[in-house]
């Protein structure tokens, strides 16, 4: 047999020539003496040999335990509310918590063998070879996955019009937004096409669409549900959470997906204990202290405020102590932390080509490589929202480096403590999830400014809790008739912001 050490292999890394190194030296300000470039090249060639050694090692990945076919992109007539990105049918275990439940997976979460787009042309054509941890846990508990649900472009919008496959329509009134970025998940649950869905939440993307579509959506405590195998946006605000029609089903799904992921997701802490959430539900709220957060109603639509406050009184009827509490910091807290969300997302998704780095855990390499190639070849296909945020963040990074990102990360500890102090007196804080009902979907004639503002003007009561890490859930408060421009049923939801001490890390 031929000596394999002498056999030619196509090089895994093309070594740079001197001209490339001269340009790089100038571009990054090293200003290396041109006469020394060849000496540097010899050293660098030796360094690069290590990459070939690494390439020979097998790469551990996430398991794929259940058979499936790739499925298909549904025709418009078979795609209610334009809410599916891709349909498939993956049958899990024969027994488990989710036996008999149908599930949709937001299209920023990997499902092996099923195309993934993350709402954007940048990732179009990518198919992961691994299942995200939440996908495996759903299947292990008997869930049946029916497809990937449409989401906003790069998940960077809380409306439902930036998805590259078209706007997702509200099932209660298809002229209106479903909310986002977990748009398809909320619409399909609300419309009765699936029982449960996975959503992703970086600033309200589970809670806003849950609010406008009329379902229950939970952003868990930071790190409670593993993010392993999902497309990262900003490491410190990434959350995955359950979406369902009822509180019971939401709690049931949380039981199935929560818990430590054996060190694959560094957002988590070992030793967390997952209770039977469904057994903790009760209609008797005797002894519960509910704080109505005054500032959460600032600039609130009159009908939304009326509807929510009437619903809050049901807490008192069930035995809770209900009273108003003021926390002026709430009016500015979310706004003060926006630099962390914007700049962190820009650094991860655009500047670093989709790669969160410097952590121990699972790296979704095929996803990140596909993202980088797509971004380098067709960045012009990003949504107007992503373009606006990227342009601003590029300016801030060039002129102010990471000064404000770092300060926001430091300030969030102070802001978290202020909420914790209020929660020493109250078990839950209550406010509207969104301060106004679902708007009409935008039209072609809308201005660029209106489009961009319309993608972000609903997160005043949601984004701050991604930063602080507290759990927050949107539950039903009721509905009213919206009389302008035409009668339509408009769901209004109440956000119950609560704290469970043994879940906070």
Secondary structure, DSSP 4 states (H G I P E B T S, - for coil): ---GGGS----SSPPP-HHHHHHHHHHTT----GGGHHHHHHHHHHHHHHHHHHHTSPPP-----S-----BPPPGGGSGGG-EEEEEEEE--SSSTTTT-EEEEETTB--TTSEE-TTSGGGTTEE-SS--HHHHHHHHTT-EEEEEEP--GGG--SSSS--TT-PPEETTEEEEE--SSSHHHHHHHHTTS-SEEEEEESSSTTHHHHHHHT-EEEEPSTTTB--TTB--S-TTT-EEEEEESSHHHHHHHHHHHBS--TTS-TTS-TT-----GGGG--S--TT-EEEEEGGGGTT--HHHHHHHHHHHHHHHHTT-EEEEE--TTHHHHHHHTHHHHHHHHHIIIIITTT---S-SS---HHHHHHHHHHHHHHGGGS-HHHHHHHHHHHHHHHHHTTHHHHHHHHHHHHHHHHHHHHTTT-SEEEEESSSSPPPBPP-TTS-HHHHHHHTTTT-TTTHHHHHH---EEEEEEEEEEE-SSS-EEEEEEEEEEE--GGG--
